[in-house]
């Protein structure tokens, strides 16, 4: 009998912790599953992904009982909500369940442990509260609410949650897109992560910007390998491999790519023009004349320079095995995010000419091809804009460009337009916690993100 009582109590606690918890507490609970994508698959604990998926099934019973749910490639989820009019193309909403690791040395700098999912001080803390369990949970919360209300979509809705976005999406989103193709699915438009509402923006400091990304910058990494004489440190070569490589990296960092305005940024600045004072209004309204000046000024600020140039980030340097041994080989990696129009071949040619050293070999790899720029005058963008204005009447909705890379590039063959926007309001300072320290989201921001997701589904599929 005691065992039966204990089992019933445990079951009651499980039910109450999911069904009767608040959305903020449910997001916090999802953070506790350490669905971490490491660069090497051997480090990934895939049991955590199974546990998270089980949690989602328990927490959103209407979604998982009433809709068509399948697991793709073991851990990704595809959820189909058929529409009443099969002649209409459905809408796709995507997010990802994996998160990046936390640097061990930074754990003490977090307000709360990064995987505890603490709700305190009007905030939800933890890895994934911005990137991107917030997307997964807000979409499921929205769908669960609509099902509870008895909503029947006229246009079909599909939810897709990949499990390896942080390490390229080749096992998750690629497999999900292939499955969609098998099912004959093609979407008029889709919404992924990558855009948000931003306060305290240097471009619009006194108002909230709702940045709906219509493009993203491709991801490219250069590997530079310097070779040369090594030997005992008591008799070093005139130029060491480390010195040679360091000089090359300094030339790369000291000679950034020229800034320029690309189409998504022109559209953003033109949308901002009516909402700023002079002389900015004139400048933003006449970019045919002032575009070069605007690009140069944006390139001088860390927050805005990724929007106007192909960026170069020195990220890895390896050389040497012992303090009194001069290495014969040194290696470094430079990560670049390319502006639309810049190609990997052009970038390689530019960097090779800049390094100008035959003893440094340069190779590269790219995560996917350049994605098309989506239409910010199309129906999908209009619906997102209408929904944002309903939830945040004070916000200025603009097209934007995602400076990072998302899974949306894997869905270009199954979707006419890819928009990147999860409706959370964050501050400029808060953006630094993406992949960084003390990641959190305000409870009010998350509540409104759910409402934006709900209205996007409702309005888009009616």
C-alpha positions in Angstrom: 0.0 0.0 0.0 2.7 2.6 0.8 4.3 2.0 -2.6 0.9 2.6 -4.3 0.4 5.8 -2.4 3.9 6.9 -3.3 3.4 6.1 -6.9 0.1 8.0 -7.0 1.8 11.0 -5.3 4.6 11.0 -7.8 2.1 10.8 -10.7 0.1 13.7 -9.2 3.3 15.8 -8.9 4.2 15.0 -12.5 0.7 16.1 -13.8 0.6 19.2 -11.6 4.1 20.2 -12.7 3.1 20.2 -16.3 -0.7 20.8 -16.7 -1.1 23.3 -13.9 2.2 25.1 -14.2 2.4 28.5 -15.9 3.9 28.9 -19.4 7.0 30.5 -17.8 7.5 27.5 -15.5 7.0 25.1 -18.4 9.7 26.9 -20.3 11.9 26.7 -17.2 11.3 23.0 -17.0 12.3 22.5 -20.6 15.7 24.2 -19.9 16.6 21.5 -17.4 16.9 18.9 -20.2 20.5 19.3 -21.3 20.0 19.0 -25.0 23.5 20.3 -25.8 25.0 20.1 -29.3 28.7 19.6 -29.1 30.9 19.9 -32.1 31.7 16.2 -31.9 28.7 13.8 -31.8 30.4 11.5 -29.3 29.9 14.2 -26.6 26.2 14.6 -27.2 23.9 12.9 -24.7 21.0 11.9 -27.0 19.0 10.5 -24.0 18.4 14.1 -23.0 16.6 14.7 -26.3 14.4 11.7 -25.7 13.6 13.0 -22.2 12.7 16.4 -23.6 10.5 14.9 -26.3 8.7 12.8 -23.6 8.2 16.0 -21.5 6.7 17.8 -24.5 4.3 14.9 -25.1 3.1 15.1 -21.5 2.9 18.8 -21.3 1.0 19.5 -24.5 -1.5 16.6 -24.7 -3.9 18.2 -27.2 -1.1 18.7 -29.7 0.3 15.2 -29.4 -3.1 13.5 -29.3 -5.0 15.4 -31.9 -2.4 16.3 -34.5 -0.2 14.1 -36.7 3.1 13.7 -34.9 6.1 11.8 -36.1 9.7 11.6 -34.9 12.2 12.2 -37.7 15.7 10.8 -37.6 15.3 9.7 -34.0 15.0 13.1 -32.2 13.5 15.8 -34.5 9.7 16.3 -34.4 7.3 16.9 -37.3 3.8 18.0 -36.3 1.1 18.4 -38.9 -2.2 20.1 -38.4 -4.3 19.6 -41.6 -6.4 22.4 -42.9 -10.0 22.2 -44.0 -9.1 23.4 -47.5 -6.5 21.1 -49.0 -6.1 23.4 -52.0 -4.3 26.0 -49.9 -0.6 25.7 -49.2 0.1 25.2 -45.5 2.3 27.4 -43.3 5.5 26.2 -41.6 6.7 27.2 -38.2 10.2 25.9 -37.1 12.5 26.0 -34.1 15.2 23.8 -32.6 15.5 21.9 -29.4 19.3 21.8 -29.1 21.4 24.5 -27.3 25.1 25.4 -27.2 27.3 24.4 -24.3 28.2 26.7 -21.5 31.8 27.5 -21.0 32.8 25.9 -17.6 34.8 29.0 -16.5 31.7 31.3 -16.9 29.2 29.3 -14.8 29.9 31.4 -11.7 28.9 34.5 -13.7 25.3 33.4 -14.2 22.7 34.7 -11.9 21.4 31.1 -11.6 22.9 27.8 -12.8 22.4 27.7 -16.6 20.4 24.5 -16.7 18.2 25.0 -13.7 15.5 26.9 -15.6 14.9 29.3 -12.6 11.9 31.7 -12.8 12.7 34.7 -10.6 12.5 38.5 -10.6 10.1 38.5 -13.5 12.5 36.5 -15.7 13.2 33.0 -16.9 16.9 32.1 -16.7 18.9 29.5 -18.5 20.5 28.2 -21.7 17.8 28.2 -24.4 15.5 30.9 -23.0 16.5 33.0 -26.1 18.0 30.4 -28.4 15.8 28.5 -29.0 13.7 26.5 -26.6 11.7 29.7 -26.4 10.7 29.1 -30.0 9.8 25.4 -29.4 7.8 26.1 -26.3 6.0 29.3 -27.5 4.8 27.5 -30.7 3.5 24.5 -28.7 1.9 26.7 -26.1 0.1 28.6 -29.0 -1.0 25.4 -30.7 -2.3 23.9 -27.5 -4.3 27.1 -26.8 -5.9 27.1 -30.3 -6.8 23.4 -30.0 -8.4 24.1 -26.6 -10.4 26.9 -28.2 -11.6 24.5 -30.9 -9.9 26.3 -33.7 -10.0 24.6 -37.1 -7.4 26.0 -39.6 -8.6 26.5 -43.1 -4.9 26.4 -44.2 -2.7 23.6 -42.8 -0.1 24.3 -40.1 3.1 22.4 -39.7 5.5 22.6 -36.8 9.1 21.3 -37.3 11.7 21.1 -34.5 15.2 20.1 -35.5 17.6 18.7 -32.9 21.0 19.9 -34.3 20.7 23.4 -35.6 23.7 24.5 -33.5 26.0 22.1 -35.5 24.6 22.7 -39.0 21.1 21.0 -38.9 22.2 18.2 -41.2 20.6 15.5 -39.1 17.5 17.5 -38.0 16.3 20.2 -40.4 17.7 18.5 -43.5 15.9 15.2 -42.6 12.7 17.2 -41.8 12.8 19.0 -45.1 13.3 15.6 -46.9 10.3 14.2 -45.1 8.2 17.2 -46.1 9.1 16.6 -49.7 8.1 12.9 -49.4 4.7 14.1 -48.0 4.3 16.5 -50.9 4.3 19.5 -48.6 5.1 23.0 -50.0 4.6 26.1 -48.0 3.5 29.6 -49.0 5.7 31.0 -46.2 7.4 29.9 -43.1 8.7 31.4 -39.8 11.9 30.4 -38.1 14.1 31.9 -35.4 16.3 34.9 -36.0 14.3 38.0 -35.6 12.8 39.7 -32.5 11.6 42.9 -31.1 14.5 45.1 -30.0 14.5 48.1 -27.7 17.3 50.6 -27.4 18.5 50.0 -30.9 21.1 52.5 -32.1 19.0 52.9 -35.3 15.8 53.6 -33.4 16.7 54.3 -29.7 13.4 55.7 -28.6 11.1 53.1 -30.0 10.8 49.3 -30.3 11.9 47.7 -33.6 10.3 44.5 -34.7 13.0 43.0 -36.9 11.6 40.4 -39.3 14.6 38.9 -41.0 14.1 38.2 -44.7 17.6 37.0 -45.3 20.6 35.6 -43.5 24.4 35.7 -43.9 26.0 32.4 -45.0 28.5 30.8 -42.7 32.1 30.2 -43.8 35.3 29.2 -42.0 38.8 29.6 -43.2 41.6 27.3 -41.9 45.1 28.8 -42.1 48.1 26.6 -41.7 51.6 28.0 -41.4 54.6 25.6 -41.8 58.3 26.3 -41.3 61.4 25.6 -39.4 61.0 24.4 -35.8 63.5 23.2 -33.2 65.0 24.2 -29.9 63.8 27.5 -28.5 67.5 28.4 -27.7 68.1 28.8 -31.4 64.8 30.0 -32.9 64.3 30.7 -36.6 64.1 34.3 -37.8 60.4 33.9 -38.4 58.5 31.3 -36.5 55.3 29.6 -37.7 53.4 31.2 -34.8 54.9 34.6 -35.8 54.1 34.1 -39.5 50.5 33.1 -38.7 50.0 35.9 -36.2 51.1 38.4 -38.8 48.7 37.0 -41.3 45.8 37.1 -38.8 46.7 40.7 -37.9 46.5 41.7 -41.6 43.1 40.0 -41.9 41.8 41.8 -38.8 43.3 45.2 -39.7 41.7 45.1 -43.2 38.0 44.3 -42.9 35.8 44.0 -45.9 34.4 47.2 -47.3 30.9 48.1 -45.9 27.9 48.4 -48.2 24.1 48.4 -48.0 22.4 45.3 -49.3 18.7 45.0 -50.3 17.4 43.8 -46.9 19.1 46.7 -45.1 17.9 49.2 -47.6 14.3 48.0 -47.0 14.9 48.3 -43.2 16.2 51.8 -43.3 13.4 52.9 -45.7 10.9 51.5 -43.3 12.5 53.4 -40.4 12.5 56.7 -42.2 9.0 57.9 -41.2 9.8 57.2 -37.5 13.0 59.1 -37.1 13.8 62.8 -36.9 15.9 64.9 -39.2 18.5 64.6 -40.6 18.1 60.8 -40.3 14.7 60.9 -42.1 16.2 62.6 -45.1 19.2 60.2 -45.0 17.2 57.1 -44.8 14.7 58.3 -47.5 17.5 59.0 -50.0 19.8 56.1 -49.8 20.6 56.3 -53.5 22.6 59.4 -52.4 23.5 58.7 -48.8 23.9 54.9 -48.8 27.7 54.9 -48.7 27.8 57.3 -45.8 25.2 55.2 -43.9 27.1 52.0 -44.4 30.4 53.6 -43.3 28.8 55.0 -40.1 27.1 51.6 -39.3 30.5 49.9 -39.8 32.0 51.9 -37.0 29.7 50.4 -34.3 29.9 46.8 -33.1 26.2 46.4 -32.9 25.5 47.5 -36.5 28.6 46.6 -38.4 27.6 43.0 -39.1 24.7 44.3 -41.2 26.9 46.2 -43.7 29.9 44.0 -44.2 31.2 40.5 -44.5 32.7 40.0 -41.1 35.9 38.2 -40.1 36.2 36.7 -36.6 39.5 35.1 -35.4 38.2 32.2 -33.4 40.8 29.4 -33.0 44.6 29.4 -32.8 46.7 26.3 -32.2 50.4 26.1 -32.2 53.2 24.5 -30.1 53.3 21.6 -27.6 56.0 22.8 -25.2 57.4 26.1 -24.0 61.0 25.4 -25.2 60.0 23.9 -28.6 59.4 26.0 -31.6 56.6 24.4 -33.6 56.9 23.5 -37.2 53.2 24.0 -37.7 50.6 26.4 -36.5 46.9 26.6 -37.4 44.2 29.1 -37.0 40.5 29.4 -37.9 38.7 32.5 -39.1 34.9 32.5 -39.1 33.2 34.7 -41.7 29.5 35.7 -42.2 29.0 36.8 -45.7 26.8 39.6 -47.0 24.4 38.6 -49.7 26.2 38.8 -53.0 29.6 37.9 -51.5 30.7 34.3 -52.6 33.1 32.0 -50.8 35.4 32.0 -53.8 35.6 35.8 -53.8 36.3 35.8 -50.1 39.0 33.2 -50.4 40.6 35.2 -53.2 40.5 38.4 -51.2 42.0 36.8 -48.0 44.7 34.9 -50.0 45.8 38.2 -51.6 45.8 39.9 -48.2 47.8 37.1 -46.4 50.2 37.0 -49.4 52.4 34.3 -47.9 53.2 31.0 -49.8 54.1 29.3 -46.5 50.5 29.7 -45.3 48.0 27.3 -46.8 44.3 28.4 -46.7 41.3 26.2 -47.1 37.6 26.7 -46.3 34.2 25.1 -45.7 30.7 26.6 -45.9 27.5 25.6 -44.1 25.0 25.7 -47.0 24.6 28.0 -49.9 23.4 31.5 -49.9 19.7 31.7 -49.3 17.3 33.9 -51.3 16.1 37.2 -50.0 12.4 36.8 -49.1 9.7 39.2 -50.2 8.8 41.7 -47.5 5.7 42.8 -49.5 4.2 39.2 -49.6 1.3 37.9 -47.6 3.4 36.2 -44.9 5.3 39.3 -44.0 2.0 41.3 -43.9 0.5 38.8 -41.5 3.5 38.9 -39.2 3.4 42.7 -39.3 -0.3 42.8 -38.5 0.1 40.4 -35.5 3.1 42.3 -34.1 1.2 45.6 -34.3 -1.8 44.0 -32.5 0.4 42.8 -29.6 2.9 45.7 -29.6 1.1 48.7 -31.0 4.1 50.9 -30.4 6.5 48.8 -32.4 7.9 49.7 -35.8 8.0 46.6 -38.0 10.9 46.4 -40.5 12.5 43.9 -42.8 15.9 42.8 -41.5 18.8 40.6 -42.1 19.8 37.8 -39.7 23.6 38.1 -39.1 23.8 34.5 -37.8 22.7 31.3 -39.6 19.5 29.3 -39.0 17.9 26.1 -40.1 15.7 28.1 -42.4 18.2 27.7 -45.2 17.4 24.0 -45.3 13.7 24.7 -46.1 14.2 26.9 -49.1 13.1 24.1 -51.5 9.8 23.6 -49.7 8.9 27.2 -48.9 8.3 30.2 -51.1 9.4 32.8 -48.4 11.4 32.3 -45.3 10.9 34.8 -42.5 12.9 34.7 -39.2 11.0 36.0 -36.2 10.1 34.7 -32.8 8.1 37.5 -31.1 10.1 38.2 -28.0 11.1 41.6 -26.8 14.7 42.0 -25.8 17.1 44.8 -25.1 20.3 45.6 -27.1 22.4 44.5 -24.1 20.5 41.3 -23.8 21.5 40.2 -27.3 25.0 39.6 -25.9 23.7 36.6 -24.0 22.9 34.6 -27.1 25.5 31.8 -26.9 26.9 33.8 -23.9 26.5 34.3 -20.2 23.3 34.8 -18.2 20.8 34.1 -20.9 17.3 35.0 -19.9 13.9 36.2 -21.1 11.4 38.4 -19.3 8.2 36.6 -18.3 6.1 39.3 -19.9 8.1 39.1 -23.1 7.6 35.3 -23.3 3.9 35.6 -22.6 3.6 38.0 -25.5 5.8 35.8 -27.7 3.2 33.0 -27.2 0.4 35.4 -28.1 2.2 36.5 -31.3 2.7 32.8 -32.2 -1.0 32.1 -31.5 -2.1 35.0 -33.7 0.3 34.2 -36.5 -1.2 30.7 -36.6 -4.8 31.9 -36.3 -4.6 34.7 -38.8 -2.3 32.9 -41.2 -4.4 29.7 -41.4 -7.9 31.0 -41.2 
